[in-house]
Amino acid sequence: MANGQTQVSAFISDSTKDALEQYAEAHGLKKAFLIEEALLHHLQALRELPLDVIIPARLVVSRGSGKAMLERVTKPRRPTKAMRELFGK
């Protein structure tokens, strides 16, 4: 290893590994370069942006919340008067 560099080990999902490898190959980049750039980008966003505008890469919901979301998608509510006015309907 060159001076000023440290090796980091982490477990990642198979799908993330596949996406990393595909992107690196398609763009002729080293995986280590992509990982460092992504980490730097993420850390900069965490420093500079309000936390409420950071969108997590994964959302975890409870079984109950998941059922409620499915219900809303499969059986949407009628739009309110305010919504109809907003969308001009």
N, CA, C and O atoms as CSV, one atom per row, in Angstrom:
chain,resi,resn,atom,element,x,y,z
A,1,MET,N,N,0.840,-1.187,0.000
A,1,MET,CA,C,0.000,0.000,0.000
A,1,MET,C,C,0.884,1.250,0.000
A,1,MET,O,O,1.934,1.299,0.642
A,2,ALA,N,N,0.427,2.236,-0.731
A,2,ALA,CA,C,1.149,3.504,-0.770
A,2,ALA,C,C,0.948,4.260,0.531
A,2,ALA,O,O,-0.009,4.015,1.265
A,3,ASN,N,N,1.859,5.180,0.808
A,3,ASN,CA,C,1.725,6.006,2.009
A,3,ASN,C,C,0.424,6.789,1.954
A,3,ASN,O,O,-0.015,7.212,0.885
A,4,GLY,N,N,-0.189,6.977,3.124
A,4,GLY,CA,C,-1.416,7.755,3.187
A,4,GLY,C,C,-2.661,6.981,2.806
A,4,GLY,O,O,-3.718,7.579,2.603
A,5,GLN,N,N,-2.562,5.673,2.704
A,5,GLN,CA,C,-3.723,4.859,2.364
A,5,GLN,C,C,-3.908,3.774,3.413
A,5,GLN,O,O,-2.946,3.255,3.979
A,6,THR,N,N,-5.173,3.447,3.655
A,6,THR,CA,C,-5.524,2.396,4.598
A,6,THR,C,C,-6.519,1.464,3.935
A,6,THR,O,O,-7.417,1.920,3.227
A,7,GLN,N,N,-6.375,0.189,4.150
A,7,GLN,CA,C,-7.331,-0.773,3.620
A,7,GLN,C,C,-8.481,-0.923,4.599
A,7,GLN,O,O,-8.270,-1.037,5.806
A,8,VAL,N,N,-9.701,-0.922,4.071
A,8,VAL,CA,C,-10.902,-1.074,4.878
A,8,VAL,C,C,-11.642,-2.301,4.365
A,8,VAL,O,O,-11.719,-2.532,3.159
A,9,SER,N,N,-12.180,-3.078,5.283
A,9,SER,CA,C,-12.935,-4.260,4.906
A,9,SER,C,C,-14.377,-4.075,5.333
A,9,SER,O,O,-14.649,-3.595,6.434
A,10,ALA,N,N,-15.312,-4.460,4.456
A,10,ALA,CA,C,-16.740,-4.333,4.783
A,10,ALA,C,C,-17.518,-5.415,4.054
A,10,ALA,O,O,-17.148,-5.834,2.957
A,11,PHE,N,N,-18.595,-5.858,4.674
A,11,PHE,CA,C,-19.503,-6.791,4.020
A,11,PHE,C,C,-20.566,-5.989,3.290
A,11,PHE,O,O,-21.142,-5.056,3.851
A,12,ILE,N,N,-20.830,-6.353,2.028
A,12,ILE,CA,C,-21.873,-5.709,1.241
A,12,ILE,C,C,-22.732,-6.799,0.602
A,12,ILE,O,O,-22.312,-7.950,0.490
A,13,SER,N,N,-23.926,-6.424,0.191
A,13,SER,CA,C,-24.820,-7.403,-0.416
A,13,SER,C,C,-24.294,-7.831,-1.784
A,13,SER,O,O,-23.521,-7.116,-2.422
A,14,ASP,N,N,-24.723,-8.995,-2.213
A,14,ASP,CA,C,-24.330,-9.488,-3.540
A,14,ASP,C,C,-24.795,-8.538,-4.634
A,14,ASP,O,O,-24.083,-8.323,-5.615
A,15,SER,N,N,-25.991,-7.966,-4.469
A,15,SER,CA,C,-26.507,-7.066,-5.505
A,15,SER,C,C,-25.678,-5.779,-5.582
A,15,SER,O,O,-25.469,-5.246,-6.671
A,16,THR,N,N,-25.207,-5.278,-4.436
A,16,THR,CA,C,-24.356,-4.085,-4.444
A,16,THR,C,C,-23.017,-4.405,-5.099
A,16,THR,O,O,-22.500,-3.610,-5.884
A,17,LYS,N,N,-22.461,-5.559,-4.777
A,17,LYS,CA,C,-21.194,-5.987,-5.387
A,17,LYS,C,C,-21.340,-6.097,-6.900
A,17,LYS,O,O,-20.472,-5.641,-7.644
A,18,ASP,N,N,-22.439,-6.702,-7.357
A,18,ASP,CA,C,-22.668,-6.843,-8.797
A,18,ASP,C,C,-22.792,-5.482,-9.468
A,18,ASP,O,O,-22.226,-5.261,-10.539
A,19,ALA,N,N,-23.535,-4.566,-8.839
A,19,ALA,CA,C,-23.708,-3.230,-9.410
A,19,ALA,C,C,-22.369,-2.491,-9.478
A,19,ALA,O,O,-22.079,-1.823,-10.471
A,20,LEU,N,N,-21.558,-2.608,-8.430
A,20,LEU,CA,C,-20.238,-1.979,-8.396
A,20,LEU,C,C,-19.362,-2.521,-9.519
A,20,LEU,O,O,-18.733,-1.755,-10.249
A,21,GLU,N,N,-19.325,-3.835,-9.653
A,21,GLU,CA,C,-18.484,-4.451,-10.683
A,21,GLU,C,C,-18.947,-4.073,-12.085
A,21,GLU,O,O,-18.119,-3.788,-12.950
A,22,GLN,N,N,-20.247,-4.066,-12.321
A,22,GLN,CA,C,-20.775,-3.703,-13.636
A,22,GLN,C,C,-20.445,-2.257,-13.983
A,22,GLN,O,O,-20.027,-1.964,-15.103
A,23,TYR,N,N,-20.633,-1.347,-13.014
A,23,TYR,CA,C,-20.347,0.065,-13.270
A,23,TYR,C,C,-18.859,0.278,-13.522
A,23,TYR,O,O,-18.473,0.980,-14.457
A,24,ALA,N,N,-18.027,-0.333,-12.681
A,24,ALA,CA,C,-16.576,-0.178,-12.834
A,24,ALA,C,C,-16.122,-0.668,-14.205
A,24,ALA,O,O,-15.339,-0.004,-14.885
A,25,GLU,N,N,-16.613,-1.823,-14.599
A,25,GLU,CA,C,-16.213,-2.379,-15.899
A,25,GLU,C,C,-16.720,-1.520,-17.053
A,25,GLU,O,O,-15.986,-1.261,-18.007
A,26,ALA,N,N,-17.965,-1.083,-16.967
A,26,ALA,CA,C,-18.559,-0.293,-18.054
A,26,ALA,C,C,-17.865,1.052,-18.239
A,26,ALA,O,O,-17.840,1.596,-19.343
A,27,HIS,N,N,-17.303,1.585,-17.161
A,27,HIS,CA,C,-16.690,2.913,-17.242
A,27,HIS,C,C,-15.170,2.883,-17.134
A,27,HIS,O,O,-14.528,3.932,-17.086
A,28,GLY,N,N,-14.600,1.694,-17.095
A,28,GLY,CA,C,-13.141,1.561,-17.051
A,28,GLY,C,C,-12.522,2.121,-15.780
A,28,GLY,O,O,-11.439,2.706,-15.812
A,29,LEU,N,N,-13.211,1.941,-14.666
A,29,LEU,CA,C,-12.726,2.469,-13.396
A,29,LEU,C,C,-12.364,1.339,-12.450
A,29,LEU,O,O,-12.881,0.228,-12.564
A,30,LYS,N,N,-11.477,1.629,-11.522
A,30,LYS,CA,C,-11.124,0.668,-10.475
A,30,LYS,C,C,-12.206,0.705,-9.398
A,30,LYS,O,O,-12.741,1.767,-9.081
A,31,LYS,N,N,-12.521,-0.455,-8.842
A,31,LYS,CA,C,-13.537,-0.518,-7.785
A,31,LYS,C,C,-13.124,0.317,-6.574
A,31,LYS,O,O,-13.965,0.983,-5.971
A,32,ALA,N,N,-11.853,0.292,-6.216
A,32,ALA,CA,C,-11.380,1.065,-5.061
A,32,ALA,C,C,-11.625,2.560,-5.275
A,32,ALA,O,O,-12.003,3.268,-4.342
A,33,PHE,N,N,-11.411,3.032,-6.487
A,33,PHE,CA,C,-11.653,4.443,-6.801
A,33,PHE,C,C,-13.131,4.785,-6.627
A,33,PHE,O,O,-13.474,5.795,-6.012
A,34,LEU,N,N,-14.006,3.933,-7.177
A,34,LEU,CA,C,-15.440,4.174,-7.057
A,34,LEU,C,C,-15.905,4.179,-5.607
A,34,LEU,O,O,-16.713,5.018,-5.208
A,35,ILE,N,N,-15.393,3.244,-4.826
A,35,ILE,CA,C,-15.786,3.160,-3.421
A,35,ILE,C,C,-15.343,4.407,-2.667
A,35,ILE,O,O,-16.120,4.974,-1.898
A,36,GLU,N,N,-14.104,4.838,-2.879
A,36,GLU,CA,C,-13.633,6.036,-2.186
A,36,GLU,C,C,-14.415,7.267,-2.619
A,36,GLU,O,O,-14.784,8.087,-1.778
A,37,GLU,N,N,-14.672,7.414,-3.909
A,37,GLU,CA,C,-15.453,8.562,-4.389
A,37,GLU,C,C,-16.856,8.563,-3.801
A,37,GLU,O,O,-17.352,9.607,-3.379
A,38,ALA,N,N,-17.499,7.397,-3.771
A,38,ALA,CA,C,-18.854,7.306,-3.221
A,38,ALA,C,C,-18.857,7.649,-1.738
A,38,ALA,O,O,-19.742,8.363,-1.268
A,39,LEU,N,N,-17.880,7.147,-1.005
A,39,LEU,CA,C,-17.798,7.427,0.422
A,39,LEU,C,C,-17.542,8.912,0.678
A,39,LEU,O,O,-18.174,9.510,1.549
A,40,LEU,N,N,-16.631,9.499,-0.066
A,40,LEU,CA,C,-16.370,10.932,0.073
A,40,LEU,C,C,-17.607,11.764,-0.251
A,40,LEU,O,O,-17.925,12.723,0.452
A,41,HIS,N,N,-18.294,11.388,-1.313
A,41,HIS,CA,C,-19.518,12.090,-1.719
A,41,HIS,C,C,-20.571,12.007,-0.614
A,41,HIS,O,O,-21.195,13.010,-0.267
A,42,HIS,N,N,-20.760,10.830,-0.075
A,42,HIS,CA,C,-21.757,10.631,0.976
A,42,HIS,C,C,-21.392,11.416,2.239
A,42,HIS,O,O,-22.252,12.064,2.835
A,43,LEU,N,N,-20.138,11.359,2.642
A,43,LEU,CA,C,-19.718,12.083,3.839
A,43,LEU,C,C,-19.843,13.589,3.654
A,43,LEU,O,O,-20.212,14.298,4.590
A,44,GLN,N,N,-19.540,14.082,2.465
A,44,GLN,CA,C,-19.702,15.506,2.187
A,44,GLN,C,C,-21.176,15.903,2.273
A,44,GLN,O,O,-21.507,16.946,2.837
A,45,ALA,N,N,-22.059,15.076,1.719
A,45,ALA,CA,C,-23.495,15.360,1.790
A,45,ALA,C,C,-23.960,15.388,3.246
A,45,ALA,O,O,-24.748,16.255,3.625
A,46,LEU,N,N,-23.487,14.461,4.054
A,46,LEU,CA,C,-23.870,14.433,5.465
A,46,LEU,C,C,-23.392,15.672,6.212
A,46,LEU,O,O,-24.063,16.148,7.128
A,47,ARG,N,N,-22.225,16.195,5.818
A,47,ARG,CA,C,-21.697,17.402,6.460
A,47,ARG,C,C,-22.440,18.654,6.020
A,47,ARG,O,O,-22.685,19.545,6.834
A,48,GLU,N,N,-22.802,18.735,4.748
A,48,GLU,CA,C,-23.275,19.988,4.176
A,48,GLU,C,C,-24.786,20.120,4.034
A,48,GLU,O,O,-25.296,21.234,3.916
A,49,LEU,N,N,-25.500,19.019,4.044
A,49,LEU,CA,C,-26.949,19.083,3.839
A,49,LEU,C,C,-27.688,18.834,5.141
A,49,LEU,O,O,-27.214,18.090,6.000
A,50,PRO,N,N,-28.858,19.462,5.286
A,50,PRO,CA,C,-29.673,19.148,6.466
A,50,PRO,C,C,-30.089,17.671,6.416
A,50,PRO,O,O,-30.372,17.132,5.347
A,51,LEU,N,N,-30.121,17.038,7.572
A,51,LEU,CA,C,-30.426,15.606,7.620
A,51,LEU,C,C,-31.788,15.273,7.028
A,51,LEU,O,O,-31.984,14.167,6.523
A,52,ASP,N,N,-32.734,16.210,7.081
A,52,ASP,CA,C,-34.070,15.897,6.569
A,52,ASP,C,C,-34.138,15.851,5.045
A,52,ASP,O,O,-35.167,15.455,4.497
A,53,VAL,N,N,-33.074,16.244,4.344
A,53,VAL,CA,C,-33.087,16.133,2.885
A,53,VAL,C,C,-32.263,14.953,2.387
A,53,VAL,O,O,-32.233,14.681,1.187
A,54,ILE,N,N,-31.599,14.253,3.296
A,54,ILE,CA,C,-30.839,13.063,2.923
A,54,ILE,C,C,-31.826,11.907,2.787
A,54,ILE,O,O,-32.525,11.565,3.741
A,55,ILE,N,N,-31.878,11.316,1.616
A,55,ILE,CA,C,-32.785,10.200,1.367
A,55,ILE,C,C,-32.005,8.899,1.545
A,55,ILE,O,O,-31.042,8.649,0.820
A,56,PRO,N,N,-32.412,8.077,2.500
A,56,PRO,CA,C,-31.676,6.825,2.710
A,56,PRO,C,C,-31.768,5.902,1.495
A,56,PRO,O,O,-32.769,5.895,0.778
A,57,ALA,N,N,-30.710,5.129,1.278
A,57,ALA,CA,C,-30.697,4.192,0.158
A,57,ALA,C,C,-31.703,3.066,0.365
A,57,ALA,O,O,-32.204,2.484,-0.597
A,58,ARG,N,N,-31.991,2.768,1.620
A,58,ARG,CA,C,-32.949,1.708,1.944
A,58,ARG,C,C,-33.924,2.221,2.986
A,58,ARG,O,O,-33.547,2.928,3.920
A,59,LEU,N,N,-35.172,1.854,2.810
A,59,LEU,CA,C,-36.192,2.159,3.807
A,59,LEU,C,C,-36.674,0.841,4.394
A,59,LEU,O,O,-36.995,-0.094,3.662
A,60,VAL,N,N,-36.722,0.774,5.693
A,60,VAL,CA,C,-37.196,-0.429,6.364
A,60,VAL,C,C,-38.527,-0.089,7.028
A,60,VAL,O,O,-38.616,0.851,7.818
A,61,VAL,N,N,-39.542,-0.852,6.704
A,61,VAL,CA,C,-40.865,-0.616,7.277
A,61,VAL,C,C,-41.323,-1.867,8.012
A,61,VAL,O,O,-40.897,-2.982,7.712
A,62,SER,N,N,-42.191,-1.651,8.972
A,62,SER,CA,C,-42.744,-2.781,9.709
A,62,SER,C,C,-43.744,-3.520,8.824
A,62,SER,O,O,-44.168,-3.003,7.790
A,63,ARG,N,N,-44.112,-4.705,9.226
A,63,ARG,CA,C,-45.113,-5.478,8.483
A,63,ARG,C,C,-46.422,-4.692,8.396
A,63,ARG,O,O,-47.067,-4.661,7.348
A,64,GLY,N,N,-46.805,-4.063,9.498
A,64,GLY,CA,C,-48.047,-3.285,9.514
A,64,GLY,C,C,-48.000,-2.099,8.569
A,64,GLY,O,O,-48.963,-1.831,7.850
A,65,SER,N,N,-46.875,-1.384,8.571
A,65,SER,CA,C,-46.721,-0.249,7.658
A,65,SER,C,C,-46.716,-0.710,6.204
A,65,SER,O,O,-47.284,-0.049,5.334
A,66,GLY,N,N,-46.078,-1.839,5.948
A,66,GLY,CA,C,-46.055,-2.379,4.593
A,66,GLY,C,C,-47.447,-2.737,4.111
A,66,GLY,O,O,-47.795,-2.475,2.960
A,67,LYS,N,N,-48.246,-3.337,4.987
A,67,LYS,CA,C,-49.625,-3.678,4.623
A,67,LYS,C,C,-50.438,-2.419,4.361
A,67,LYS,O,O,-51.243,-2.380,3.430
A,68,ALA,N,N,-50.231,-1.388,5.178
A,68,ALA,CA,C,-50.957,-0.124,4.990
A,68,ALA,C,C,-50.577,0.523,3.661
A,68,ALA,O,O,-51.443,1.061,2.972
A,69,MET,N,N,-49.291,0.482,3.288
A,69,MET,CA,C,-48.860,1.052,2.003
A,69,MET,C,C,-49.461,0.271,0.839
A,69,MET,O,O,-49.914,0.858,-0.143
A,70,LEU,N,N,-49.463,-1.055,0.953
A,70,LEU,CA,C,-50.047,-1.878,-0.099
A,70,LEU,C,C,-51.532,-1.565,-0.267
A,70,LEU,O,O,-52.034,-1.490,-1.388
A,71,GLU,N,N,-52.219,-1.386,0.836
A,71,GLU,CA,C,-53.646,-1.046,0.806
A,71,GLU,C,C,-53.865,0.287,0.087
A,71,GLU,O,O,-54.789,0.416,-0.715
A,72,ARG,N,N,-53.017,1.273,0.374
A,72,ARG,CA,C,-53.146,2.589,-0.265
A,72,ARG,C,C,-52.902,2.511,-1.773
A,72,ARG,O,O,-53.549,3.212,-2.552
A,73,VAL,N,N,-51.971,1.659,-2.173
A,73,VAL,CA,C,-51.652,1.538,-3.598
A,73,VAL,C,C,-52.744,0.777,-4.336
A,73,VAL,O,O,-53.147,1.165,-5.433
A,74,THR,N,N,-53.221,-0.305,-3.736
A,74,THR,CA,C,-54.217,-1.131,-4.427
A,74,THR,C,C,-55.632,-0.570,-4.321
A,74,THR,O,O,-56.473,-0.835,-5.180
A,75,LYS,N,N,-55.897,0.203,-3.268
A,75,LYS,CA,C,-57.219,0.802,-3.077
A,75,LYS,C,C,-57.051,2.271,-2.695
A,75,LYS,O,O,-57.253,2.642,-1.539
A,76,PRO,N,N,-56.680,3.107,-3.669
A,76,PRO,CA,C,-56.418,4.512,-3.335
A,76,PRO,C,C,-57.688,5.230,-2.877
A,76,PRO,O,O,-58.796,4.906,-3.307
A,77,ARG,N,N,-57.502,6.197,-2.008
A,77,ARG,CA,C,-58.614,7.009,-1.537
A,77,ARG,C,C,-59.026,7.996,-2.616
A,77,ARG,O,O,-58.236,8.339,-3.495
A,78,ARG,N,N,-60.263,8.446,-2.539
A,78,ARG,CA,C,-60.719,9.488,-3.464
A,78,ARG,C,C,-59.978,10.784,-3.139
A,78,ARG,O,O,-59.716,11.067,-1.970
A,79,PRO,N,N,-59.641,11.567,-4.152
A,79,PRO,CA,C,-58.949,12.829,-3.879
A,79,PRO,C,C,-59.868,13.805,-3.126
A,79,PRO,O,O,-61.075,13.853,-3.361
A,80,THR,N,N,-59.272,14.565,-2.234
A,80,THR,CA,C,-60.035,15.566,-1.503
A,80,THR,C,C,-60.328,16.750,-2.428
A,80,THR,O,O,-59.758,16.860,-3.513
A,81,LYS,N,N,-61.224,17.631,-1.983
A,81,LYS,CA,C,-61.552,18.822,-2.773
A,81,LYS,C,C,-60.291,19.658,-3.001
A,81,LYS,O,O,-60.061,20.157,-4.103
A,82,ALA,N,N,-59.474,19.807,-1.951
A,82,ALA,CA,C,-58.238,20.584,-2.072
A,82,ALA,C,C,-57.292,19.972,-3.107
A,82,ALA,O,O,-56.644,20.698,-3.861
A,83,MET,N,N,-57.212,18.647,-3.144
A,83,MET,CA,C,-56.347,17.987,-4.132
A,83,MET,C,C,-56.887,18.199,-5.542
A,83,MET,O,O,-56.120,18.453,-6.470
A,84,ARG,N,N,-58.195,18.096,-5.705
A,84,ARG,CA,C,-58.782,18.302,-7.042
A,84,ARG,C,C,-58.523,19.726,-7.519
A,84,ARG,O,O,-58.213,19.942,-8.691
A,85,GLU,N,N,-58.649,20.702,-6.612
A,85,GLU,CA,C,-58.399,22.090,-6.975
A,85,GLU,C,C,-56.920,22.290,-7.327
A,85,GLU,O,O,-56.591,22.993,-8.283
A,86,LEU,N,N,-56.051,21.674,-6.557
A,86,LEU,CA,C,-54.616,21.793,-6.793
A,86,LEU,C,C,-54.243,21.266,-8.170
A,86,LEU,O,O,-53.440,21.879,-8.874
A,87,PHE,N,N,-54.816,20.142,-8.554
A,87,PHE,CA,C,-54.476,19.509,-9.838
A,87,PHE,C,C,-55.426,19.920,-10.951
A,87,PHE,O,O,-55.347,19.384,-12.056
A,88,GLY,N,N,-56.326,20.864,-10.681
A,88,GLY,CA,C,-57.218,21.401,-11.705
A,88,GLY,C,C,-58.232,20.408,-12.219
A,88,GLY,O,O,-58.542,20.401,-13.411
A,89,LYS,N,N,-58.758,19.561,-11.338
A,89,LYS,CA,C,-59.747,18.569,-11.767
A,89,LYS,C,C,-61.050,18.767,-11.058
A,89,LYS,O,O,-62.001,18.021,-11.294
